[in-house]
């Protein structure tokens, strides 16, 4: 099976698992919203709602899958180890790019550079 298809399936499984866990422990007034574009391989999870009369709207995670099948972690604004979940499900470190790190720092992360 194509690496992109395998990694897409795993990424979706991990994101759905995260969503299920978060929905079991809701944050009053703030929703967890998935924004998945499978045609272009972009996957985002947002928090949206109201807390203490303030509007909450931000990206928790944003992933993209490149043509070579690598998963690019564009945004990780959580202390949750979602990259660890990807590895546990079988995604190789060499197939994960921590894109939120500057390109010159990526060789030191233990993950794919590009």
SEVEX-650884 format. One record per residue (C-alpha): x negated, y negated, z negated; residue number from 1; residue in three letters. Coordinates in nm, 2 decimals, decimal comma. Layout:
R      c1      c2      c3   nr  rest
R       X       Y       Z  NUM   ALA
...
END
This chain:
R      c1      c2      c3   nr  rest
R    0,00    0,00    0,00    1   UNK
R   -0,11   -0,36    0,08    2   UNK
R   -0,29   -0,53   -0,21    3   UNK
R   -0,07   -0,84   -0,18    4   UNK
R    0,24   -0,63   -0,21    5   UNK
R    0,11   -0,45   -0,51    6   UNK
R    0,00   -0,77   -0,69    7   UNK
R    0,33   -0,94   -0,60    8   UNK
R    0,52   -0,65   -0,75    9   UNK
R    0,31   -0,66   -1,07   10   UNK
R    0,33   -1,04   -1,10   11   UNK
R    0,71   -1,04   -1,07   12   UNK
R    0,73   -0,76   -1,33   13   UNK
R    0,51   -0,95   -1,57   14   UNK
R    0,70   -1,27   -1,52   15   UNK
R    1,04   -1,10   -1,57   16   UNK
R    0,91   -0,94   -1,89   17   UNK
R    0,80   -1,29   -2,01   18   UNK
R    1,14   -1,43   -1,93   19   UNK
R    1,32   -1,15   -2,11   20   UNK
R    1,11   -1,20   -2,42   21   UNK
R    1,16   -1,58   -2,42   22   UNK
R    1,54   -1,54   -2,37   23   UNK
R    1,56   -1,32   -2,67   24   UNK
R    1,41   -1,60   -2,88   25   UNK
R    1,57   -1,91   -2,74   26   UNK
R    1,44   -2,26   -2,80   27   UNK
R    1,75   -2,47   -2,89   28   UNK
R    1,83   -2,70   -2,61   29   UNK
R    1,54   -2,60   -2,39   30   UNK
R    1,58   -2,34   -2,11   31   UNK
R    1,32   -2,12   -1,95   32   UNK
R    1,38   -2,15   -1,58   33   UNK
R    1,22   -1,93   -1,31   34   UNK
R    1,14   -2,08   -0,98   35   UNK
R    1,03   -1,81   -0,74   36   UNK
R    0,96   -1,86   -0,37   37   UNK
R    0,88   -1,51   -0,25   38   UNK
R    0,86   -1,62    0,12   39   UNK
R    0,56   -1,85    0,04   40   UNK
R    0,44   -1,65   -0,26   41   UNK
R    0,48   -1,92   -0,52   42   UNK
R    0,61   -1,84   -0,87   43   UNK
R    0,67   -2,09   -1,14   44   UNK
R    0,83   -2,08   -1,49   45   UNK
R    0,95   -2,41   -1,63   46   UNK
R    1,09   -2,54   -1,96   47   UNK
R    1,37   -2,78   -1,91   48   UNK
R    1,63   -2,94   -2,15   49   UNK
R    1,65   -3,17   -2,44   50   UNK
R    1,48   -3,18   -2,78   51   UNK
R    1,52   -3,46   -3,04   52   UNK
R    1,67   -3,70   -2,78   53   UNK
R    1,38   -3,64   -2,55   54   UNK
R    1,39   -3,48   -2,21   55   UNK
R    1,17   -3,17   -2,17   56   UNK
R    1,06   -3,07   -1,83   57   UNK
R    0,73   -2,91   -1,76   58   UNK
R    0,56   -2,61   -1,59   59   UNK
R    0,46   -2,33   -1,83   60   UNK
R    0,31   -2,11   -1,55   61   UNK
R    0,25   -2,15   -1,18   62   UNK
R    0,11   -1,87   -0,97   63   UNK
R    0,05   -1,83   -0,60   64   UNK
R   -0,07   -1,53   -0,41   65   UNK
R   -0,32   -1,59   -0,13   66   UNK
R   -0,33   -1,41    0,20   67   UNK
R   -0,60   -1,18    0,07   68   UNK
R   -0,37   -1,06   -0,21   69   UNK
R   -0,54   -1,24   -0,49   70   UNK
R   -0,33   -1,40   -0,76   71   UNK
R   -0,42   -1,77   -0,82   72   UNK
R   -0,32   -1,89   -1,17   73   UNK
R   -0,26   -2,26   -1,08   74   UNK
R   -0,11   -2,36   -1,42   75   UNK
R   -0,11   -2,19   -1,76   76   UNK
R    0,03   -2,43   -2,02   77   UNK
R    0,09   -2,16   -2,28   78   UNK
R   -0,10   -1,98   -2,54   79   UNK
R    0,06   -1,66   -2,42   80   UNK
R   -0,19   -1,42   -2,26   81   UNK
R   -0,01   -1,36   -1,93   82   UNK
R   -0,33   -1,29   -1,75   83   UNK
R   -0,39   -1,01   -2,00   84   UNK
R   -0,05   -0,87   -1,91   85   UNK
R   -0,15   -0,87   -1,54   86   UNK
R   -0,47   -0,68   -1,62   87   UNK
R   -0,28   -0,43   -1,84   88   UNK
R   -0,05   -0,36   -1,54   89   UNK
R   -0,34   -0,29   -1,31   90   UNK
R   -0,44   -0,62   -1,15   91   UNK
R   -0,82   -0,63   -1,12   92   UNK
R   -1,02   -0,92   -1,26   93   UNK
R   -1,16   -0,96   -0,91   94   UNK
R   -0,81   -1,02   -0,79   95   UNK
R   -0,73   -1,30   -1,04   96   UNK
R   -0,85   -1,66   -0,97   97   UNK
R   -0,82   -1,90   -1,27   98   UNK
R   -0,75   -2,20   -1,04   99   UNK
R   -0,70   -2,44   -1,33  100   UNK
R   -1,07   -2,42   -1,39  101   UNK
R   -1,29   -2,63   -1,17  102   UNK
R   -1,46   -2,43   -0,88  103   UNK
R   -1,81   -2,48   -1,03  104   UNK
R   -1,69   -2,32   -1,36  105   UNK
R   -1,51   -2,02   -1,22  106   UNK
R   -1,82   -1,80   -1,19  107   UNK
R   -1,84   -1,81   -1,57  108   UNK
R   -1,48   -1,69   -1,64  109   UNK
R   -1,53   -1,33   -1,55  110   UNK
R   -1,26   -1,35   -1,29  111   UNK
R   -1,26   -1,41   -0,92  112   UNK
R   -1,43   -1,73   -0,80  113   UNK
R   -1,20   -1,77   -0,49  114   UNK
END
